[in-house]
Amino acid sequence: MKDYVVTPELKTAVSEKAVDGKIACPVARKLAEDLGVSYKAVGEAANELSIKMHSCDLGCF
């Protein structure tokens, strides 16, 4: 069971922050914090929108 919800508003916010179909991890984390949602929710919204993550501080993406 997911512990987060991907809302249309969250998808819109992620889409607005994406550039050329990509969003940087620090930008995604800041967005999650500003919106009061989990990092997982932002990541799932990006996945649903086919937006790729990049510039991960951990080197994961």
N, CA, C and O of each residue as an XYZ file, in Angstrom:
244
protein
N       0.835     -1.184      0.000
C       0.000      0.000      0.000
C       0.885      1.254      0.000
O       1.858      1.342      0.748
N       0.531      2.205     -0.841
C       1.287      3.451     -0.916
C       0.967      4.325      0.293
O      -0.168      4.351      0.771
N       1.964      5.031      0.774
C       1.770      5.955      1.882
C       1.731      7.407      1.396
O       2.037      8.332      2.149
N       1.350      7.592      0.131
C       1.280      8.924     -0.458
C       0.218      8.925     -1.550
O      -0.216      7.870     -2.014
N      -0.191     10.115     -1.949
C      -1.186     10.284     -3.005
C      -0.620     11.243     -4.039
O      -0.093     12.303     -3.703
N      -0.738     10.856     -5.295
C      -0.321     11.729     -6.391
C      -1.571     12.439     -6.906
O      -2.416     11.835     -7.566
N      -1.672     13.713     -6.598
C      -2.835     14.503     -6.993
C      -2.580     15.206     -8.330
O      -1.430     15.351     -8.746
N      -3.631     15.634     -8.990
C      -3.446     16.409    -10.221
C      -2.629     17.687     -9.972
O      -1.854     18.108    -10.830
N      -2.807     18.295     -8.799
C      -2.057     19.509     -8.465
C      -0.565     19.212     -8.333
O       0.278     20.009     -8.745
N      -0.254     18.063     -7.759
C       1.154     17.672     -7.629
C       1.758     17.428     -9.005
O       2.885     17.845     -9.273
N       1.021     16.762     -9.866
C       1.514     16.526    -11.226
C       1.768     17.846    -11.945
O       2.765     17.992    -12.651
N       0.874     18.795    -11.765
C       1.041     20.110    -12.394
C       2.297     20.790    -11.866
O       3.072     21.353    -12.639
N       2.499     20.741    -10.561
C       3.675     21.376     -9.961
C       4.967     20.738    -10.463
O       5.929     21.443    -10.769
N       4.993     19.412    -10.549
C       6.182     18.715    -11.046
C       6.418     19.082    -12.508
O       7.549     19.354    -12.913
N       5.364     19.088    -13.282
C       5.475     19.417    -14.705
C       6.018     20.826    -14.911
O       6.821     21.063    -15.814
N       5.581     21.751    -14.079
C       6.037     23.137    -14.191
C       7.517     23.290    -13.845
O       8.180     24.190    -14.361
N       8.037     22.433    -12.987
C       9.452     22.505    -12.594
C      10.366     21.762    -13.564
O      11.578     21.981    -13.563
N       9.805     20.896    -14.379
C      10.608     20.105    -15.315
C      11.094     20.967    -16.476
O      10.405     21.880    -16.931
N      12.292     20.652    -16.937
C      12.874     21.323    -18.093
C      13.307     20.239    -19.072
O      14.106     19.364    -18.736
N      12.778     20.306    -20.270
C      13.110     19.315    -21.301
C      12.859     17.888    -20.834
O      13.641     16.984    -21.129
N      11.757     17.689    -20.099
C      11.389     16.342    -19.662
C      12.222     15.800    -18.519
O      12.226     14.595    -18.266
N      12.940     16.694    -17.813
C      13.791     16.283    -16.699
C      13.591     17.224    -15.518
O      13.242     18.393    -15.680
N      13.822     16.683    -14.328
C      13.800     17.505    -13.118
C      14.983     17.085    -12.252
O      15.229     15.894    -12.061
N      15.695     18.046    -11.743
C      16.849     17.766    -10.887
C      16.372     17.320     -9.510
O      15.369     17.820     -9.001
N      17.085     16.390     -8.918
C      16.724     15.891     -7.590
C      16.592     17.021     -6.554
O      15.620     17.031     -5.798
N      17.528     17.960     -6.497
C      17.367     19.030     -5.508
C      16.085     19.843     -5.731
O      15.456     20.286     -4.770
N      15.709     20.035     -6.966
C      14.471     20.758     -7.277
C      13.261     19.937     -6.832
O      12.310     20.477     -6.267
N      13.303     18.635     -7.087
C      12.200     17.744     -6.695
C      12.069     17.706     -5.171
O      10.958     17.749     -4.643
N      13.188     17.626     -4.469
C      13.138     17.600     -3.002
C      12.562     18.897     -2.452
O      11.730     18.879     -1.544
N      13.008     20.026     -3.005
C      12.503     21.332     -2.559
C      11.011     21.447     -2.824
O      10.271     21.978     -1.996
N      10.568     20.956     -3.964
C       9.151     20.986     -4.300
C       8.355     20.177     -3.285
O       7.315     20.631     -2.808
N       8.832     18.994     -2.956
C       8.150     18.148     -1.965
C       8.044     18.869     -0.626
O       6.986     18.877      0.004
N       9.145     19.472     -0.200
C       9.150     20.184      1.077
C       8.201     21.375      1.049
O       7.464     21.602      2.009
N       8.211     22.134     -0.039
C       7.330     23.301     -0.159
C       5.861     22.905     -0.159
O       5.022     23.622      0.386
N       5.549     21.758     -0.773
C       4.162     21.312     -0.861
C       3.732     20.455      0.323
O       2.551     20.142      0.475
N       4.691     20.078      1.158
C       4.375     19.249      2.318
C       4.009     17.821      1.954
O       3.178     17.196      2.614
N       4.637     17.305      0.895
C       4.390     15.919      0.478
C       5.707     15.149      0.550
O       6.781     15.736      0.682
N       5.602     13.840      0.460
C       6.810     13.014      0.537
C       7.611     13.085     -0.759
O       7.088     13.418     -1.822
N       8.891     12.762     -0.636
C       9.742     12.676     -1.817
C       9.212     11.596     -2.755
O       9.267     11.742     -3.976
N       8.699     10.514     -2.176
C       8.143      9.425     -2.981
C       6.986      9.922     -3.844
O       6.868      9.532     -5.006
N       6.138     10.774     -3.288
C       4.998     11.290     -4.044
C       5.469     12.099     -5.250
O       4.923     11.968     -6.345
N       6.482     12.934     -5.042
C       7.025     13.722     -6.154
C       7.658     12.804     -7.186
O       7.484     13.004     -8.388
N       8.390     11.802     -6.724
C       9.005     10.844     -7.640
C       7.981     10.074     -8.442
O       8.162      9.858     -9.640
N       6.909      9.660     -7.797
C       5.853      8.926     -8.500
C       5.147      9.830     -9.506
O       4.817      9.391    -10.607
N       4.913     11.090     -9.135
C       4.305     12.043    -10.072
C       5.200     12.198    -11.298
O       4.711     12.215    -12.428
N       6.497     12.310    -11.080
C       7.436     12.417    -12.201
C       7.377     11.163    -13.066
O       7.362     11.255    -14.294
N       7.342      9.995    -12.436
C       7.240      8.743    -13.196
C       5.977      8.712    -14.037
O       6.019      8.351    -15.213
N       4.858      9.086    -13.444
C       3.586      9.076    -14.166
C       3.592     10.033    -15.352
O       2.896      9.814    -16.344
N       4.385     11.096    -15.239
C       4.490     12.092    -16.313
C       5.640     11.795    -17.279
O       5.873     12.550    -18.223
N       6.353     10.698    -17.042
C       7.537     10.327    -17.842
C       8.616     11.398    -17.786
O       9.320     11.647    -18.765
N       8.731     12.027    -16.623
C       9.774     13.023    -16.387
C      10.927     12.309    -15.682
O      10.730     11.635    -14.671
N      12.112     12.466    -16.220
C      13.299     11.802    -15.681
C      13.950     12.650    -14.598
O      13.954     13.878    -14.676
N      14.501     11.983    -13.582
C      15.246     12.661    -12.526
C      16.711     12.736    -12.952
O      17.211     11.832    -13.622
N      17.389     13.798    -12.570
C      18.823     13.920    -12.842
C      19.480     14.740    -11.738
O      18.808     15.328    -10.891
N      20.797     14.763    -11.770
C      21.600     15.509    -10.795
C      21.321     15.067     -9.357
O      21.197     15.889     -8.449
N      21.225     13.759     -9.177
C      20.987     13.207     -7.847
C      22.231     13.396     -6.985
O      23.342     13.101     -7.425
N      22.052     13.880     -5.777
C      23.166     14.067     -4.861
C      23.805     12.749     -4.464
O      24.966     12.724     -4.057
N      23.071     11.658     -4.576
C      23.603     10.332     -4.225
C      24.173      9.610     -5.430
O      24.749      8.530     -5.300
N      24.012     10.206     -6.604
C      24.517      9.578     -7.820
C      23.625      8.449     -8.324
O      24.076      7.596     -9.088
N      22.378      8.440     -7.907
C      21.456      7.364     -8.292
C      20.894      7.568     -9.699
O      20.532      6.599    -10.365
N      20.819      8.811    -10.153
C      20.202      9.095    -11.456
C      21.172      9.837    -12.335
O      20.844     10.169    -13.474
